[in-house]
């Protein structure tokens, strides 16, 4: 019994010891440096960006009042959200006649491409910054001694900078189109019953786009963070050291030439 208990205790302690060793090995002071601090901001704003865009949902609507004897009033409420495939969102348009009561309609437009690209980029940025932080805090010696890691980090940072610019601009344009397609006036304009004299249509609920607007803002902030971090990552690459060595070598050669001329 004692041997089994001791073995179980050692197995219970081993994962805890591994976690403790991992936490002890983390050098938290490197977060005070620009390279580590900016990576934390990149991780944070990536969460804000894909979270605010992916969790958005809104509602638009209109009111239709028929001019028949019954004076029926119908309220139309249409819910939509990410990934903004509005052409798949259905609603019922009332008909002011005796033959049928309603007709199935759809919103116009499919804006899923820029929205999904924006969210996907945010998720990839989230995972990459976590991996980069672990490497930078726990295995910084490997990061500095192996020249490939800074080069890969620099290339990936430049790529994410470009993609964040494209994603934020594309999603900003897509959000403008979503606003136009979900406006209550666009909803009444798409319903044929509102163009005749048999009904009177009025605007209903206006969708609140605050969370979607903030997602675009987070996208551009992420672009500036990744663009600013390019310089600090570049300083870790061998290219930055080669440039300094060449500059120092040229300066030494020029001073040596000037000394030789003065001796002559």
HELIX and SHEET records of a PDB file:
HELIX    1   1 UNK A    2  UNK A   25  1                                  24    
HELIX    2   2 UNK A   28  UNK A   32  5                                   5    
HELIX    3   3 UNK A   34  UNK A   54  1                                  21    
HELIX    4   4 UNK A   86  UNK A   88  5                                   3    
HELIX    5   5 UNK A  112  UNK A  138  1                                  27    
HELIX    6   6 UNK A  140  UNK A  145  1                                   6    
HELIX    7   7 UNK A  147  UNK A  182  1                                  36    
HELIX    8   8 UNK A  184  UNK A  190  1                                   7    
HELIX    9   9 UNK A  192  UNK A  194  5                                   3    
HELIX   10  10 UNK A  210  UNK A  234  1                                  25    
HELIX   11  11 UNK A  238  UNK A  263  1                                  26    
SHEET    1   A 3 UNK A  73  UNK A  81  0                                        
SHEET    2   A 3 UNK A  57  UNK A  66 -1                                        
SHEET    3   A 3 UNK A 199  UNK A 203 -1                                        
SHEET    1   B 2 UNK A  90  UNK A  94  0                                        
SHEET    2   B 2 UNK A 102  UNK A 106 -1                                        
END                                                                             
